[in-house]
Every structure is written in C-alpha cells, then in structure tokens.
Amino acid sequence: MLLLAGMVLFTASWTPDSLIASAQKTGQRRSRSASQRAKTADPKPTPVKSIFDTLGEPPPPPPLPTPTPTPRLDQEINPGDVISVTTTEVMLPVTVRDAEGRLANDLRREDFRVFEDGREQPLSDLALRQVPVDVVLMVDASSSVAGNLEDFRRAADGFANRLATEDRISLIKFDDQIHLLQDWTRSRFQLRRALNRIEPGMFTRFNDALLLAAQQQFTGSKSRRAIIVLSDGLDSGRGTSIESAFRALLEAQVVVYVVANTEIARATKRAELDSMLSGSDSAVRFNQLRIESLREGLRVLDVSEQILAQLTAGTGGRLYRPGSFQALEATYAEVAEELRHQYALYYTPLNRARDGSFRRVRVETVNPNYQSQTRVGYFAPRT
C-alpha cells in the first residue's frame, strides 16, 4: 500500500494532433431558412475513421503445430496468480451476458471457444472472481465536469466499497495537466482522502491521460486491469492521438469503461438551441453565431461518442451514457458488478512466433443465447 503525501505530476510531450480535435475543425456551415430554424433536427453523425485501422492486417498463418496437452499444476492457484505454463500464455478477461443483458456466472471452461486470427485455441484454464482486479479511477476535472465533482466522489466511493478486499485502486485526475492523486492502494480510507484532493481545471488531456495510465500504472501487475474514466472524451488536441492511446491500452491489456457525460451535455445544448430557434427572425439572426456554435457542439459530441464506443469495444469494456450526474452512483455500481462477474480465460497460442505482431482474438460461447465480450486482440511478445 502506497501513501502519497502529495500529488505526483505526469508530463508528456507528444505532438500529433488528436483525432477529436481535428474533428472539431471540420464540416461546412449550412444556413437555414427561418421556417427551418423553427425545429431542431439532430445533426447527422459525422463519419469517424476506425481506430482499429492502425493495428494492421493479421499476419499470415504459420504452419499449425501439433497441439500438446497443457500440463496441469498440482498446487492450488492463489488469487491473482497467472498460470504461467509458458511465457506466451494469454489471459483474456471476458464478460458474458444472456439475451436479457444479465451477467452469466455459471459457465465452465467447456462452454467457451477462443479464436486467434480465425483459429480455435486450446483453453488452459478458466477463473471467475478468483483473479483480483487493479482499477484506475480517472476523472476529467475540466469545465465540463468540474461543477459535479461531488457526484463523482460519491460514485467512486460506492464503487470501491463493492470491490473485493484484494482488489486495488488508484486515482488520476486530468485537465490541462495529469495528476496521480493516489497510487495503488487497498485502503478505502486512503482513496477517500485522495478524492477530496480533486480540484477543477481547464481543458482536457484525455488521450494523454489514457496513454500514461496504460504505460505507467500497470507495470508488473498480474491481475486483471481496468480503467474507469468519467469524461466527455473531447481532447484538447495538444498531445498524443487517440490511436496511440488505444494501442498503449491494448499493449497493457487494459479494459476501459467510459462513463460519458455526453448525453448530459447534449441535453443542455439542445435546450439552449431550441430556445434560441423559437424566437423571432431578428432574434435568430442576432444569435446566429451562438446557434452555429451549439450545432457544432452537438456534432462534436456525436463524433466523441463514436470514438468512445470504438475505444471501449476494442478493449473489452463498455460505454455508459447516464442522463444526469445524479445517476453516476448507479452507473459505477453496474461497472463494479461486471468486474465481479468477469471470467478470466487462459490459453497458450498455437502461433508461437515472437514477432510483435497484433493477434486478433474472438471468444464465443457454446450457448447461442449468451453474448461474450473481450478485447479485440493483443500484441505478441517480440524476441
């Protein structure tokens, strides 16, 4: 357990423009007649390129070796231990839900099928609720969230109380800077103290915060790894790209859950836009700059949600869009429930090449009524 007397400041010096910032500058303005302004139409979603494109194509399949039985370990496996039959063994955190969306917690190893680059892999073992989880709680302290930090504090405290005693938590807040407020701890008291040190800031280094958490908070840990971030995902565009952050998260094998306040911001902008458009023609003309700004803001929120959906799906997590900050407690409780009912699947890849290539994985259940969710793949070790 590490007790930090103060805040530890992360720094970063990346220069590529972020995908979100560039999206904010694109698109053409279109004028509307007075009759068209009377009603607010939802902005058409702006197409967003997939962040998966940067991962490259799957490598050509090597000759399939003759499978050999995986040795069984006679000694009991302690919680948190990764079964290391070989250094190339892969652990996949998998969430399974039934047709009604309820978490399934009674499956066995023979109920799963794992595919890597289209080839089925022999499973080594399965664990449910036996592998501790390391969770980084991240909060966007910029202006979009600053007024509701107390709601986040309550939600984060409730989330921690739902975790198992062996699970660990760290806390990062980001705005124009990135601060590690609490390093890894199992102490709920230390977490509460760190939560009280969150102060509002300006701007949003969303991509940098994800990348730094992936690279610096998960070194050496053999537990399941997760990040839960409260943000609208709108990066200030002064640091790393979302593609680089996504790659770092896959390399660190981190599951990302995003609690997005985009729906809350969208409702506020729509209400203001409707109010302005309901005025007289002269009032609409007078407020034209603000009207166009609101429309652009709605468009950017749509772009951000598309990116956040890709990010969470690619890492095996989920995107939550609560309708109010008062709903944060229920949302974080739902994430805690999922982490407690998550399977850990282990397998030794049939592809033994240590070439650093990206391997796409897919997990299926024998029962078609179940839907499984895991990360899109992993990077092979490099010799």
C-alpha positions, 0 to 999 in steps of 0.5 A, spaced: 500 500 500 502 506 497 501 513 501 502 519 497 503 525 501 502 529 495 500 529 488 505 526 483 505 530 476 505 526 469 508 530 463 508 528 456 510 531 450 507 528 444 505 532 438 500 529 433 494 532 433 488 528 436 483 525 432 477 529 436 480 535 435 481 535 428 474 533 428 472 539 431 475 543 425 471 540 420 464 540 416 461 546 412 456 551 415 449 550 412 444 556 413 437 555 414 431 558 412 427 561 418 421 556 417 427 551 418 430 554 424 423 553 427 425 545 429 431 542 431 433 536 427 439 532 430 445 533 426 447 527 422 453 523 425 459 525 422 463 519 419 469 517 424 475 513 421 476 506 425 481 506 430 482 499 429 485 501 422 492 502 425 493 495 428 494 492 421 492 486 417 493 479 421 499 476 419 499 470 415 498 463 418 504 459 420 504 452 419 499 449 425 503 445 430 501 439 433 497 441 439 500 438 446 496 437 452 497 443 457 500 440 463 496 441 469 499 444 476 498 440 482 498 446 487 492 450 488 492 457 484 492 463 489 488 469 487 491 473 482 496 468 480 497 467 472 498 460 470 504 461 467 505 454 463 509 458 458 511 465 457 506 466 451 500 464 455 494 469 454 489 471 459 483 474 456 478 477 461 471 476 458 464 478 460 458 474 458 451 476 458 444 472 456 439 475 451 436 479 457 443 483 458 444 479 465 451 477 467 452 469 466 456 466 472 455 459 471 459 457 465 465 452 465 471 452 461 467 447 456 462 452 454 467 457 451 471 457 444 477 462 443 479 464 436 486 467 434 486 470 427 480 465 425 483 459 429 480 455 435 485 455 441 486 450 446 483 453 453 488 452 459 484 454 464 478 458 466 477 463 473 471 467 475 472 472 481 478 468 483 483 473 479 483 480 483 482 486 479 487 493 479 482 499 477 484 506 475 479 511 477 480 517 472 476 523 472 476 529 467 476 535 472 475 540 466 469 545 465 465 540 463 465 536 469 468 540 474 461 543 477 459 535 479 465 533 482 461 531 488 457 526 484 463 523 482 466 522 489 460 519 491 460 514 485 467 512 486 466 511 493 460 506 492 464 503 487 470 501 491 466 499 497 463 493 492 470 491 490 473 485 493 478 486 499 484 484 494 482 488 489 486 495 488 485 502 486 488 508 484 486 515 482 488 520 476 485 526 475 486 530 468 485 537 465 490 541 462 495 537 466 495 529 469 495 528 476 496 521 480 492 523 486 493 516 489 497 510 487 495 503 488 492 502 494 487 497 498 485 502 503 478 505 502 480 510 507 486 512 503 482 513 496 477 517 500 482 522 502 485 522 495 478 524 492 477 530 496 484 532 493 480 533 486 480 540 484 477 543 477 481 545 471 481 547 464 481 543 458 482 536 457 488 531 456 484 525 455 488 521 450 494 523 454 491 521 460 489 514 457 496 513 454 500 514 461 495 510 465 496 504 460 504 505 460 505 507 467 500 504 472 500 497 470 507 495 470 508 488 473 501 487 475 498 480 474 491 481 475 486 483 471 486 491 469 481 496 468 480 503 467 474 507 469 474 514 466 468 519 467 469 524 461 466 527 455 472 524 451 473 531 447 481 532 447 484 538 447 488 536 441 495 538 444 498 531 445 498 524 443 492 521 438 487 517 440 490 511 436 496 511 440 492 511 446 488 505 444 494 501 442 498 503 449 491 500 452 491 494 448 499 493 449 497 493 457 491 489 456 487 494 459 479 494 459 476 501 459 469 503 461 467 510 459 462 513 463 460 519 458 457 525 460 455 526 453 448 525 453 448 530 459 451 535 455 447 534 449 441 535 453 443 542 455 445 544 448 439 542 445 435 546 450 439 552 449 438 551 441 431 550 441 430 556 445 434 560 441 430 557 434 423 559 437 424 566 437 423 571 432 427 572 425 431 578 428 432 574 434 435 568 430 439 572 426 442 576 432 444 569 435 446 566 429 453 565 431 451 562 438 446 557 434 452 555 429 456 554 435 451 549 439 450 545 432 457 544 432 457 542 439 452 537 438 456 534 432 462 534 436 459 530 441 456 525 436 463 524 433 466 523 441 461 518 442 463 514 436 470 514 438 468 512 445 464 506 443 470 504 438 475 505 444 471 501 449 469 495 444 476 494 442 478 493 449 473 489 452 469 494 456 463 498 455 460 505 454 455 508 459 451 514 457 447 516 464 442 522 463 444 526 469 450 526 474 445 524 479 445 517 476 453 516 476 452 512 483 448 507 479 452 507 473 459 505 477 455 500 481 453 496 474 461 497 472 463 494 479 458 488 478 461 486 471 468 486 474 465 481 479 462 477 474 468 477 469 471 470 467 478 470 466 480 465 460 487 462 459 490 459 453 497 458 450 497 460 442 498 455 437 502 461 433 508 461 437 512 466 433 515 472 437 514 477 432 510 483 435 505 482 431 497 484 433 493 477 434 486 478 433 482 474 438 474 472 438 471 468 444 464 465 443 460 461 447 457 454 446 450 457 448 447 461 442 443 465 447 449 468 451 453 474 448 461 474 450 465 480 450 473 481 450 478 485 447 479 485 440 486 482 440 493 483 443 500 484 441 505 478 441 511 478 445 517 480 440 524 476 441 
